[in-house]
Amino acid sequence: MADADEITAVGRNKKIIKVGDAVKYVNSDTLSRVTEIKKDEQGKVWVLLESTNLWYRDETLEYTDLKPTEKREQREFTAEELEERFRKERETIQAFDLGKAGGGGAGG
């Protein structure tokens, strides 16, 4: 594989794509940042997207000025944090008074 600094990826809109650029995958409108670019043995250029961690052909991407949402850090919750979260959700559900909900059906 060639070094990413030497590889030129060109998007469907004929704009050059570099590592760190924001791109849109044209088949699903997914917005993401480019994390890596490589060229395969057949000379085809592939671009790795941060949001999906998948490789895409450069011609299926478009350079964009839109800013993708930042990837959320995943973390593990403690048992105490989970219990507190479930307690708050249960209180919210119990606070909803079904008696105040109006009927919507046809009356007889």
Protein Blocks (a to p, Z undefined) as FASTA:
>chain_A
ZZfklpccddfkopacdehiacddfklopacddfbdcddfkopacdddfklopacdfklp
ccdfbdcddddddddddfklmmmmmmmmmmmmmmpcfklpccfbdcZZ
